[in-house]
Amino acid sequence: MSHLHKEFVKNFETEIQVNGKKLPLNHFIQETIANMCIGILKTLKEVDEPEKTIKIAIKKLDETSTVDAHTYP
């Protein structure tokens, strides 16, 4: 490994697919995305146990709609 590259401990394997195509993510980006998601999840009251697998799916709606931001679907 080149002296210009920083080493770090890898804790997560992160994958992102867009329209079924897997995006290439280097180790740094994989860790960054995983830690951002875990940080958000830790603020939710319903999450009590440590994360083992987290799946997030985002689907763009065909039509936009106006909703109350504080209600659940």
mmCIF file of the N, C-alpha and C atoms, coordinates in Angstrom:
data_MODEL
# 
_entry.id   MODEL 
# 
loop_
_atom_site.group_PDB 
_atom_site.id 
_atom_site.type_symbol 
_atom_site.label_atom_id 
_atom_site.label_alt_id 
_atom_site.label_comp_id 
_atom_site.label_asym_id 
_atom_site.label_entity_id 
_atom_site.label_seq_id 
_atom_site.pdbx_PDB_ins_code 
_atom_site.Cartn_x 
_atom_site.Cartn_y 
_atom_site.Cartn_z 
_atom_site.occupancy 
_atom_site.B_iso_or_equiv 
_atom_site.pdbx_formal_charge 
_atom_site.auth_seq_id 
_atom_site.auth_comp_id 
_atom_site.auth_asym_id 
_atom_site.auth_atom_id 
_atom_site.pdbx_PDB_model_num 
ATOM 1   N N  . MET A 1 1  ? 0.848   -1.181 0.000   1.00 0.00 ? 1  MET A N  1 
ATOM 2   C CA . MET A 1 1  ? 0.000   0.000  0.000   1.00 0.00 ? 1  MET A CA 1 
ATOM 3   C C  . MET A 1 1  ? 0.890   1.239  0.000   1.00 0.00 ? 1  MET A C  1 
ATOM 4   N N  . SER A 1 2  ? 0.508   2.189  -0.786  1.00 0.00 ? 2  SER A N  1 
ATOM 5   C CA . SER A 1 2  ? 1.266   3.424  -0.897  1.00 0.00 ? 2  SER A CA 1 
ATOM 6   C C  . SER A 1 2  ? 1.227   4.195  0.425   1.00 0.00 ? 2  SER A C  1 
ATOM 7   N N  . HIS A 1 3  ? 2.272   4.926  0.711   1.00 0.00 ? 3  HIS A N  1 
ATOM 8   C CA . HIS A 1 3  ? 2.309   5.739  1.935   1.00 0.00 ? 3  HIS A CA 1 
ATOM 9   C C  . HIS A 1 3  ? 1.309   6.888  1.876   1.00 0.00 ? 3  HIS A C  1 
ATOM 10  N N  . LEU A 1 4  ? 0.726   7.156  0.709   1.00 0.00 ? 4  LEU A N  1 
ATOM 11  C CA . LEU A 1 4  ? -0.255  8.231  0.577   1.00 0.00 ? 4  LEU A CA 1 
ATOM 12  C C  . LEU A 1 4  ? -1.661  7.797  0.983   1.00 0.00 ? 4  LEU A C  1 
ATOM 13  N N  . HIS A 1 5  ? -1.880  6.471  1.125   1.00 0.00 ? 5  HIS A N  1 
ATOM 14  C CA . HIS A 1 5  ? -3.199  5.967  1.465   1.00 0.00 ? 5  HIS A CA 1 
ATOM 15  C C  . HIS A 1 5  ? -3.319  5.721  2.960   1.00 0.00 ? 5  HIS A C  1 
ATOM 16  N N  . LYS A 1 6  ? -4.462  6.099  3.515   1.00 0.00 ? 6  LYS A N  1 
ATOM 17  C CA . LYS A 1 6  ? -4.710  5.918  4.942   1.00 0.00 ? 6  LYS A CA 1 
ATOM 18  C C  . LYS A 1 6  ? -5.381  4.571  5.168   1.00 0.00 ? 6  LYS A C  1 
ATOM 19  N N  . GLU A 1 7  ? -4.939  3.838  6.174   1.00 0.00 ? 7  GLU A N  1 
ATOM 20  C CA . GLU A 1 7  ? -5.566  2.578  6.538   1.00 0.00 ? 7  GLU A CA 1 
ATOM 21  C C  . GLU A 1 7  ? -6.555  2.819  7.672   1.00 0.00 ? 7  GLU A C  1 
ATOM 22  N N  . PHE A 1 8  ? -7.633  2.056  7.679   1.00 0.00 ? 8  PHE A N  1 
ATOM 23  C CA . PHE A 1 8  ? -8.597  2.123  8.771   1.00 0.00 ? 8  PHE A CA 1 
ATOM 24  C C  . PHE A 1 8  ? -9.251  0.764  8.917   1.00 0.00 ? 8  PHE A C  1 
ATOM 25  N N  . VAL A 1 9  ? -9.916  0.558  10.042  1.00 0.00 ? 9  VAL A N  1 
ATOM 26  C CA . VAL A 1 9  ? -10.588 -0.705 10.322  1.00 0.00 ? 9  VAL A CA 1 
ATOM 27  C C  . VAL A 1 9  ? -11.940 -0.697 9.620   1.00 0.00 ? 9  VAL A C  1 
ATOM 28  N N  . LYS A 1 10 ? -12.209 -1.738 8.856   1.00 0.00 ? 10 LYS A N  1 
ATOM 29  C CA . LYS A 1 10 ? -13.480 -1.846 8.127   1.00 0.00 ? 10 LYS A CA 1 
ATOM 30  C C  . LYS A 1 10 ? -14.471 -2.611 8.992   1.00 0.00 ? 10 LYS A C  1 
ATOM 31  N N  . ASN A 1 11 ? -15.622 -2.013 9.244   1.00 0.00 ? 11 ASN A N  1 
ATOM 32  C CA . ASN A 1 11 ? -16.652 -2.606 10.083  1.00 0.00 ? 11 ASN A CA 1 
ATOM 33  C C  . ASN A 1 11 ? -17.889 -3.041 9.306   1.00 0.00 ? 11 ASN A C  1 
ATOM 34  N N  . PHE A 1 12 ? -18.097 -2.486 8.116   1.00 0.00 ? 12 PHE A N  1 
ATOM 35  C CA . PHE A 1 12 ? -19.336 -2.699 7.389   1.00 0.00 ? 12 PHE A CA 1 
ATOM 36  C C  . PHE A 1 12 ? -19.078 -3.025 5.924   1.00 0.00 ? 12 PHE A C  1 
ATOM 37  N N  . GLU A 1 13 ? -19.992 -3.767 5.344   1.00 0.00 ? 13 GLU A N  1 
ATOM 38  C CA . GLU A 1 13 ? -20.028 -3.955 3.902   1.00 0.00 ? 13 GLU A CA 1 
ATOM 39  C C  . GLU A 1 13 ? -21.298 -3.263 3.425   1.00 0.00 ? 13 GLU A C  1 
ATOM 40  N N  . THR A 1 14 ? -21.157 -2.259 2.615   1.00 0.00 ? 14 THR A N  1 
ATOM 41  C CA . THR A 1 14 ? -22.271 -1.436 2.184   1.00 0.00 ? 14 THR A CA 1 
ATOM 42  C C  . THR A 1 14 ? -22.438 -1.554 0.677   1.00 0.00 ? 14 THR A C  1 
ATOM 43  N N  . GLU A 1 15 ? -23.686 -1.670 0.249   1.00 0.00 ? 15 GLU A N  1 
ATOM 44  C CA . GLU A 1 15 ? -23.986 -1.779 -1.174  1.00 0.00 ? 15 GLU A CA 1 
ATOM 45  C C  . GLU A 1 15 ? -25.128 -0.842 -1.522  1.00 0.00 ? 15 GLU A C  1 
ATOM 46  N N  . ILE A 1 16 ? -25.011 -0.185 -2.664  1.00 0.00 ? 16 ILE A N  1 
ATOM 47  C CA . ILE A 1 16 ? -26.078 0.661  -3.182  1.00 0.00 ? 16 ILE A CA 1 
ATOM 48  C C  . ILE A 1 16 ? -26.366 0.223  -4.607  1.00 0.00 ? 16 ILE A C  1 
ATOM 49  N N  . GLN A 1 17 ? -27.656 0.042  -4.894  1.00 0.00 ? 17 GLN A N  1 
ATOM 50  C CA . GLN A 1 17 ? -28.090 -0.268 -6.249  1.00 0.00 ? 17 GLN A CA 1 
ATOM 51  C C  . GLN A 1 17 ? -29.033 0.823  -6.716  1.00 0.00 ? 17 GLN A C  1 
ATOM 52  N N  . VAL A 1 18 ? -28.860 1.253  -7.945  1.00 0.00 ? 18 VAL A N  1 
ATOM 53  C CA . VAL A 1 18 ? -29.764 2.225  -8.555  1.00 0.00 ? 18 VAL A CA 1 
ATOM 54  C C  . VAL A 1 18 ? -30.330 1.581  -9.812  1.00 0.00 ? 18 VAL A C  1 
ATOM 55  N N  . ASN A 1 19 ? -31.648 1.438  -9.840  1.00 0.00 ? 19 ASN A N  1 
ATOM 56  C CA . ASN A 1 19 ? -32.334 0.778  -10.947 1.00 0.00 ? 19 ASN A CA 1 
ATOM 57  C C  . ASN A 1 19 ? -31.743 -0.604 -11.223 1.00 0.00 ? 19 ASN A C  1 
ATOM 58  N N  . GLY A 1 20 ? -31.393 -1.317 -10.149 1.00 0.00 ? 20 GLY A N  1 
ATOM 59  C CA . GLY A 1 20 ? -30.876 -2.672 -10.259 1.00 0.00 ? 20 GLY A CA 1 
ATOM 60  C C  . GLY A 1 20 ? -29.393 -2.771 -10.557 1.00 0.00 ? 20 GLY A C  1 
ATOM 61  N N  . LYS A 1 21 ? -28.720 -1.644 -10.758 1.00 0.00 ? 21 LYS A N  1 
ATOM 62  C CA . LYS A 1 21 ? -27.292 -1.651 -11.060 1.00 0.00 ? 21 LYS A CA 1 
ATOM 63  C C  . LYS A 1 21 ? -26.495 -1.303 -9.796  1.00 0.00 ? 21 LYS A C  1 
ATOM 64  N N  . LYS A 1 22 ? -25.594 -2.206 -9.400  1.00 0.00 ? 22 LYS A N  1 
ATOM 65  C CA . LYS A 1 22 ? -24.772 -1.990 -8.212  1.00 0.00 ? 22 LYS A CA 1 
ATOM 66  C C  . LYS A 1 22 ? -23.707 -0.931 -8.493  1.00 0.00 ? 22 LYS A C  1 
ATOM 67  N N  . LEU A 1 23 ? -23.642 0.056  -7.604  1.00 0.00 ? 23 LEU A N  1 
ATOM 68  C CA . LEU A 1 23 ? -22.644 1.113  -7.752  1.00 0.00 ? 23 LEU A CA 1 
ATOM 69  C C  . LEU A 1 23 ? -21.327 0.689  -7.117  1.00 0.00 ? 23 LEU A C  1 
ATOM 70  N N  . PRO A 1 24 ? -20.204 1.008  -7.734  1.00 0.00 ? 24 PRO A N  1 
ATOM 71  C CA . PRO A 1 24 ? -18.919 0.698  -7.118  1.00 0.00 ? 24 PRO A CA 1 
ATOM 72  C C  . PRO A 1 24 ? -18.640 1.680  -5.971  1.00 0.00 ? 24 PRO A C  1 
ATOM 73  N N  . LEU A 1 25 ? -18.390 1.156  -4.777  1.00 0.00 ? 25 LEU A N  1 
ATOM 74  C CA . LEU A 1 25 ? -18.094 1.985  -3.602  1.00 0.00 ? 25 LEU A CA 1 
ATOM 75  C C  . LEU A 1 25 ? -16.775 1.540  -3.001  1.00 0.00 ? 25 LEU A C  1 
ATOM 76  N N  . ASN A 1 26 ? -15.857 2.467  -2.810  1.00 0.00 ? 26 ASN A N  1 
ATOM 77  C CA . ASN A 1 26 ? -14.604 2.080  -2.154  1.00 0.00 ? 26 ASN A CA 1 
ATOM 78  C C  . ASN A 1 26 ? -14.858 1.895  -0.652  1.00 0.00 ? 26 ASN A C  1 
ATOM 79  N N  . HIS A 1 27 ? -13.863 1.379  0.052   1.00 0.00 ? 27 HIS A N  1 
ATOM 80  C CA . HIS A 1 27 ? -14.041 1.050  1.473   1.00 0.00 ? 27 HIS A CA 1 
ATOM 81  C C  . HIS A 1 27 ? -14.396 2.283  2.302   1.00 0.00 ? 27 HIS A C  1 
ATOM 82  N N  . PHE A 1 28 ? -13.791 3.420  1.997   1.00 0.00 ? 28 PHE A N  1 
ATOM 83  C CA . PHE A 1 28 ? -14.066 4.637  2.758   1.00 0.00 ? 28 PHE A CA 1 
ATOM 84  C C  . PHE A 1 28 ? -15.529 5.058  2.605   1.00 0.00 ? 28 PHE A C  1 
ATOM 85  N N  . ILE A 1 29 ? -16.042 5.040  1.386   1.00 0.00 ? 29 ILE A N  1 
ATOM 86  C CA . ILE A 1 29 ? -17.437 5.429  1.146   1.00 0.00 ? 29 ILE A CA 1 
ATOM 87  C C  . ILE A 1 29 ? -18.386 4.423  1.785   1.00 0.00 ? 29 ILE A C  1 
ATOM 88  N N  . GLN A 1 30 ? -18.068 3.123  1.725   1.00 0.00 ? 30 GLN A N  1 
ATOM 89  C CA . GLN A 1 30 ? -18.901 2.109  2.371   1.00 0.00 ? 30 GLN A CA 1 
ATOM 90  C C  . GLN A 1 30 ? -19.031 2.393  3.864   1.00 0.00 ? 30 GLN A C  1 
ATOM 91  N N  . GLU A 1 31 ? -17.928 2.674  4.520   1.00 0.00 ? 31 GLU A N  1 
ATOM 92  C CA . GLU A 1 31 ? -17.950 2.959  5.954   1.00 0.00 ? 31 GLU A CA 1 
ATOM 93  C C  . GLU A 1 31 ? -18.694 4.256  6.257   1.00 0.00 ? 31 GLU A C  1 
ATOM 94  N N  . THR A 1 32 ? -18.484 5.275  5.427   1.00 0.00 ? 32 THR A N  1 
ATOM 95  C CA . THR A 1 32 ? -19.131 6.560  5.641   1.00 0.00 ? 32 THR A CA 1 
ATOM 96  C C  . THR A 1 32 ? -20.654 6.440  5.542   1.00 0.00 ? 32 THR A C  1 
ATOM 97  N N  . ILE A 1 33 ? -21.141 5.779  4.501   1.00 0.00 ? 33 ILE A N  1 
ATOM 98  C CA . ILE A 1 33 ? -22.586 5.605  4.326   1.00 0.00 ? 33 ILE A CA 1 
ATOM 99  C C  . ILE A 1 33 ? -23.170 4.789  5.479   1.00 0.00 ? 33 ILE A C  1 
ATOM 100 N N  . ALA A 1 34 ? -22.507 3.704  5.853   1.00 0.00 ? 34 ALA A N  1 
ATOM 101 C CA . ALA A 1 34 ? -22.995 2.864  6.949   1.00 0.00 ? 34 ALA A CA 1 
ATOM 102 C C  . ALA A 1 34 ? -23.073 3.659  8.250   1.00 0.00 ? 34 ALA A C  1 
ATOM 103 N N  . ASN A 1 35 ? -22.043 4.412  8.561   1.00 0.00 ? 35 ASN A N  1 
ATOM 104 C CA . ASN A 1 35 ? -22.036 5.181  9.813   1.00 0.00 ? 35 ASN A CA 1 
ATOM 105 C C  . ASN A 1 35 ? -23.072 6.293  9.820   1.00 0.00 ? 35 ASN A C  1 
ATOM 106 N N  . MET A 1 36 ? -23.343 6.909  8.671   1.00 0.00 ? 36 MET A N  1 
ATOM 107 C CA . MET A 1 36 ? -24.397 7.927  8.600   1.00 0.00 ? 36 MET A CA 1 
ATOM 108 C C  . MET A 1 36 ? -25.757 7.294  8.881   1.00 0.00 ? 36 MET A C  1 
ATOM 109 N N  . CYS A 1 37 ? -26.025 6.149  8.273   1.00 0.00 ? 37 CYS A N  1 
ATOM 110 C CA . CYS A 1 37 ? -27.314 5.479  8.488   1.00 0.00 ? 37 CYS A CA 1 
ATOM 111 C C  . CYS A 1 37 ? -27.466 5.046  9.941   1.00 0.00 ? 37 CYS A C  1 
ATOM 112 N N  . ILE A 1 38 ? -26.427 4.492  10.517  1.00 0.00 ? 38 ILE A N  1 
ATOM 113 C CA . ILE A 1 38 ? -26.479 4.043  11.909  1.00 0.00 ? 38 ILE A CA 1 
ATOM 114 C C  . ILE A 1 38 ? -26.689 5.229  12.845  1.00 0.00 ? 38 ILE A C  1 
ATOM 115 N N  . GLY A 1 39 ? -26.051 6.339  12.559  1.00 0.00 ? 39 GLY A N  1 
ATOM 116 C CA . GLY A 1 39 ? -26.244 7.538  13.373  1.00 0.00 ? 39 GLY A CA 1 
ATOM 117 C C  . GLY A 1 39 ? -27.687 8.008  13.363  1.00 0.00 ? 39 GLY A C  1 
ATOM 118 N N  . ILE A 1 40 ? -28.320 7.974  12.203  1.00 0.00 ? 40 ILE A N  1 
ATOM 119 C CA . ILE A 1 40 ? -29.734 8.364  12.107  1.00 0.00 ? 40 ILE A CA 1 
ATOM 120 C C  . ILE A 1 40 ? -30.604 7.370  12.858  1.00 0.00 ? 40 ILE A C  1 
ATOM 121 N N  . LEU A 1 41 ? -30.351 6.071  12.686  1.00 0.00 ? 41 LEU A N  1 
ATOM 122 C CA . LEU A 1 41 ? -31.165 5.049  13.340  1.00 0.00 ? 41 LEU A CA 1 
ATOM 123 C C  . LEU A 1 41 ? -31.089 5.114  14.861  1.00 0.00 ? 41 LEU A C  1 
ATOM 124 N N  . LYS A 1 42 ? -29.946 5.497  15.397  1.00 0.00 ? 42 LYS A N  1 
ATOM 125 C CA . LYS A 1 42 ? -29.784 5.561  16.851  1.00 0.00 ? 42 LYS A CA 1 
ATOM 126 C C  . LYS A 1 42 ? -30.675 6.626  17.481  1.00 0.00 ? 42 LYS A C  1 
ATOM 127 N N  . THR A 1 43 ? -31.153 7.574  16.695  1.00 0.00 ? 43 THR A N  1 
ATOM 128 C CA . THR A 1 43 ? -32.038 8.611  17.239  1.00 0.00 ? 43 THR A CA 1 
ATOM 129 C C  . THR A 1 43 ? -33.496 8.159  17.271  1.00 0.00 ? 43 THR A C  1 
ATOM 130 N N  . LEU A 1 44 ? -33.819 7.040  16.623  1.00 0.00 ? 44 LEU A N  1 
ATOM 131 C CA . LEU A 1 44 ? -35.197 6.554  16.591  1.00 0.00 ? 44 LEU A CA 1 
ATOM 132 C C  . LEU A 1 44 ? -35.508 5.734  17.833  1.00 0.00 ? 44 LEU A C  1 
ATOM 133 N N  . LYS A 1 45 ? -36.658 5.969  18.431  1.00 0.00 ? 45 LYS A N  1 
ATOM 134 C CA . LYS A 1 45 ? -37.042 5.289  19.662  1.00 0.00 ? 45 LYS A CA 1 
ATOM 135 C C  . LYS A 1 45 ? -37.281 3.803  19.469  1.00 0.00 ? 45 LYS A C  1 
ATOM 136 N N  . GLU A 1 46 ? -37.677 3.381  18.267  1.00 0.00 ? 46 GLU A N  1 
ATOM 137 C CA . GLU A 1 46 ? -38.037 1.986  18.030  1.00 0.00 ? 46 GLU A CA 1 
ATOM 138 C C  . GLU A 1 46 ? -36.833 1.067  17.854  1.00 0.00 ? 46 GLU A C  1 
ATOM 139 N N  . VAL A 1 47 ? -35.625 1.605  17.738  1.00 0.00 ? 47 VAL A N  1 
ATOM 140 C CA . VAL A 1 47 ? -34.432 0.789  17.513  1.00 0.00 ? 47 VAL A CA 1 
ATOM 141 C C  . VAL A 1 47 ? -33.719 0.580  18.843  1.00 0.00 ? 47 VAL A C  1 
ATOM 142 N N  . ASP A 1 48 ? -33.835 -0.650 19.382  1.00 0.00 ? 48 ASP A N  1 
ATOM 143 C CA . ASP A 1 48 ? -33.249 -0.932 20.690  1.00 0.00 ? 48 ASP A CA 1 
ATOM 144 C C  . ASP A 1 48 ? -31.995 -1.798 20.622  1.00 0.00 ? 48 ASP A C  1 
ATOM 145 N N  . GLU A 1 49 ? -31.872 -2.638 19.607  1.00 0.00 ? 49 GLU A N  1 
ATOM 146 C CA . GLU A 1 49 ? -30.761 -3.574 19.555  1.00 0.00 ? 49 GLU A CA 1 
ATOM 147 C C  . GLU A 1 49 ? -29.728 -3.126 18.533  1.00 0.00 ? 49 GLU A C  1 
ATOM 148 N N  . PRO A 1 50 ? -28.504 -3.620 18.668  1.00 0.00 ? 50 PRO A N  1 
ATOM 149 C CA . PRO A 1 50 ? -27.452 -3.245 17.709  1.00 0.00 ? 50 PRO A CA 1 
ATOM 150 C C  . PRO A 1 50 ? -27.803 -3.701 16.295  1.00 0.00 ? 50 PRO A C  1 
ATOM 151 N N  . GLU A 1 51 ? -27.363 -2.934 15.331  1.00 0.00 ? 51 GLU A N  1 
ATOM 152 C CA . GLU A 1 51 ? -27.640 -3.246 13.939  1.00 0.00 ? 51 GLU A CA 1 
ATOM 153 C C  . GLU A 1 51 ? -26.812 -4.443 13.466  1.00 0.00 ? 51 GLU A C  1 
ATOM 154 N N  . LYS A 1 52 ? -27.440 -5.321 12.708  1.00 0.00 ? 52 LYS A N  1 
ATOM 155 C CA . LYS A 1 52 ? -26.739 -6.415 12.042  1.00 0.00 ? 52 LYS A CA 1 
ATOM 156 C C  . LYS A 1 52 ? -26.907 -6.254 10.541  1.00 0.00 ? 52 LYS A C  1 
ATOM 157 N N  . THR A 1 53 ? -28.132 -5.978 10.141  1.00 0.00 ? 53 THR A N  1 
ATOM 158 C CA . THR A 1 53 ? -28.439 -5.717 8.733   1.00 0.00 ? 53 THR A CA 1 
ATOM 159 C C  . THR A 1 53 ? -29.414 -4.563 8.670   1.00 0.00 ? 53 THR A C  1 
ATOM 160 N N  . ILE A 1 54 ? -29.137 -3.626 7.796   1.00 0.00 ? 54 ILE A N  1 
ATOM 161 C CA . ILE A 1 54 ? -30.023 -2.494 7.574   1.00 0.00 ? 54 ILE A CA 1 
ATOM 162 C C  . ILE A 1 54 ? -30.327 -2.464 6.078   1.00 0.00 ? 54 ILE A C  1 
ATOM 163 N N  . LYS A 1 55 ? -31.611 -2.431 5.737   1.00 0.00 ? 55 LYS A N  1 
ATOM 164 C CA . LYS A 1 55 ? -32.000 -2.309 4.337   1.00 0.00 ? 55 LYS A CA 1 
ATOM 165 C C  . LYS A 1 55 ? -32.847 -1.063 4.191   1.00 0.00 ? 55 LYS A C  1 
ATOM 166 N N  . ILE A 1 56 ? -32.492 -0.241 3.241   1.00 0.00 ? 56 ILE A N  1 
ATOM 167 C CA . ILE A 1 56 ? -33.238 0.981  2.970   1.00 0.00 ? 56 ILE A CA 1 
ATOM 168 C C  . ILE A 1 56 ? -33.598 0.971  1.493   1.00 0.00 ? 56 ILE A C  1 
ATOM 169 N N  . ALA A 1 57 ? -34.871 1.135  1.195   1.00 0.00 ? 57 ALA A N  1 
ATOM 170 C CA . ALA A 1 57 ? -35.319 1.206  -0.193  1.00 0.00 ? 57 ALA A CA 1 
ATOM 171 C C  . ALA A 1 57 ? -35.972 2.558  -0.412  1.00 0.00 ? 57 ALA A C  1 
ATOM 172 N N  . ILE A 1 58 ? -35.606 3.222  -1.475  1.00 0.00 ? 58 ILE A N  1 
ATOM 173 C CA . ILE A 1 58 ? -36.172 4.520  -1.811  1.00 0.00 ? 58 ILE A CA 1 
ATOM 174 C C  . ILE A 1 58 ? -36.747 4.412  -3.219  1.00 0.00 ? 58 ILE A C  1 
ATOM 175 N N  . LYS A 1 59 ? -38.019 4.732  -3.343  1.00 0.00 ? 59 LYS A N  1 
ATOM 176 C CA . LYS A 1 59 ? -38.690 4.666  -4.642  1.00 0.00 ? 59 LYS A CA 1 
ATOM 177 C C  . LYS A 1 59 ? -39.231 6.044  -4.981  1.00 0.00 ? 59 LYS A C  1 
ATOM 178 N N  . LYS A 1 60 ? -38.880 6.532  -6.148  1.00 0.00 ? 60 LYS A N  1 
ATOM 179 C CA . LYS A 1 60 ? -39.412 7.824  -6.584  1.00 0.00 ? 60 LYS A CA 1 
ATOM 180 C C  . LYS A 1 60 ? -40.870 7.641  -6.978  1.00 0.00 ? 60 LYS A C  1 
ATOM 181 N N  . LEU A 1 61 ? -41.728 8.490  -6.430  1.00 0.00 ? 61 LEU A N  1 
ATOM 182 C CA . LEU A 1 61 ? -43.152 8.428  -6.723  1.00 0.00 ? 61 LEU A CA 1 
ATOM 183 C C  . LEU A 1 61 ? -43.431 8.924  -8.140  1.00 0.00 ? 61 LEU A C  1 
ATOM 184 N N  . ASP A 1 62 ? -44.426 8.333  -8.774  1.00 0.00 ? 62 ASP A N  1 
ATOM 185 C CA . ASP A 1 62 ? -44.816 8.776  -10.113 1.00 0.00 ? 62 ASP A CA 1 
ATOM 186 C C  . ASP A 1 62 ? -45.382 10.192 -10.073 1.00 0.00 ? 62 ASP A C  1 
ATOM 187 N N  . GLU A 1 63 ? -46.110 10.489 -8.990  1.00 0.00 ? 63 GLU A N  1 
ATOM 188 C CA . GLU A 1 63 ? -46.673 11.826 -8.813  1.00 0.00 ? 63 GLU A CA 1 
ATOM 189 C C  . GLU A 1 63 ? -46.367 12.313 -7.401  1.00 0.00 ? 63 GLU A C  1 
ATOM 190 N N  . THR A 1 64 ? -46.054 13.580 -7.254  1.00 0.00 ? 64 THR A N  1 
ATOM 191 C CA . THR A 1 64 ? -45.816 14.132 -5.937  1.00 0.00 ? 64 THR A CA 1 
ATOM 192 C C  . THR A 1 64 ? -47.148 14.366 -5.222  1.00 0.00 ? 64 THR A C  1 
ATOM 193 N N  . SER A 1 65 ? -47.093 14.444 -3.909  1.00 0.00 ? 65 SER A N  1 
ATOM 194 C CA . SER A 1 65 ? -48.284 14.749 -3.120  1.00 0.00 ? 65 SER A CA 1 
ATOM 195 C C  . SER A 1 65 ? -47.890 15.555 -1.910  1.00 0.00 ? 65 SER A C  1 
ATOM 196 N N  . THR A 1 66 ? -48.822 16.255 -1.318  1.00 0.00 ? 66 THR A N  1 
ATOM 197 C CA . THR A 1 66 ? -48.583 17.051 -0.127  1.00 0.00 ? 66 THR A CA 1 
ATOM 198 C C  . THR A 1 66 ? -49.100 16.260 1.079   1.00 0.00 ? 66 THR A C  1 
ATOM 199 N N  . VAL A 1 67 ? -48.242 16.102 2.090   1.00 0.00 ? 67 VAL A N  1 
ATOM 200 C CA . VAL A 1 67 ? -48.597 15.331 3.270   1.00 0.00 ? 67 VAL A CA 1 
ATOM 201 C C  . VAL A 1 67 ? -48.175 16.078 4.527   1.00 0.00 ? 67 VAL A C  1 
ATOM 202 N N  . ASP A 1 68 ? -48.742 15.682 5.666   1.00 0.00 ? 68 ASP A N  1 
ATOM 203 C CA . ASP A 1 68 ? -48.333 16.209 6.962   1.00 0.00 ? 68 ASP A CA 1 
ATOM 204 C C  . ASP A 1 68 ? -47.039 15.502 7.353   1.00 0.00 ? 68 ASP A C  1 
ATOM 205 N N  . ALA A 1 69 ? -46.000 16.252 7.563   1.00 0.00 ? 69 ALA A N  1 
ATOM 206 C CA . ALA A 1 69 ? -44.683 15.668 7.831   1.00 0.00 ? 69 ALA A CA 1 
ATOM 207 C C  . ALA A 1 69 ? -44.610 14.879 9.128   1.00 0.00 ? 69 ALA A C  1 
ATOM 208 N N  . HIS A 1 70 ? -45.552 15.082 10.049  1.00 0.00 ? 70 HIS A N  1 
ATOM 209 C CA . HIS A 1 70 ? -45.497 14.444 11.351  1.00 0.00 ? 70 HIS A CA 1 
ATOM 210 C C  . HIS A 1 70 ? -46.435 13.256 11.478  1.00 0.00 ? 70 HIS A C  1 
ATOM 211 N N  . THR A 1 71 ? -47.007 12.796 10.384  1.00 0.00 ? 71 THR A N  1 
ATOM 212 C CA . THR A 1 71 ? -47.875 11.619 10.430  1.00 0.00 ? 71 THR A CA 1 
ATOM 213 C C  . THR A 1 71 ? -47.177 10.453 9.755   1.00 0.00 ? 71 THR A C  1 
ATOM 214 N N  . TYR A 1 72 ? -47.652 9.259  10.044  1.00 0.00 ? 72 TYR A N  1 
ATOM 215 C CA . TYR A 1 72 ? -47.065 8.061  9.451   1.00 0.00 ? 72 TYR A CA 1 
ATOM 216 C C  . TYR A 1 72 ? -47.955 7.568  8.331   1.00 0.00 ? 72 TYR A C  1 
ATOM 217 N N  . PRO A 1 73 ? -47.373 7.008  7.276   1.00 0.00 ? 73 PRO A N  1 
ATOM 218 C CA . PRO A 1 73 ? -48.186 6.509  6.156   1.00 0.00 ? 73 PRO A CA 1 
ATOM 219 C C  . PRO A 1 73 ? -49.082 5.351  6.567   1.00 0.00 ? 73 PRO A C  1 
# 
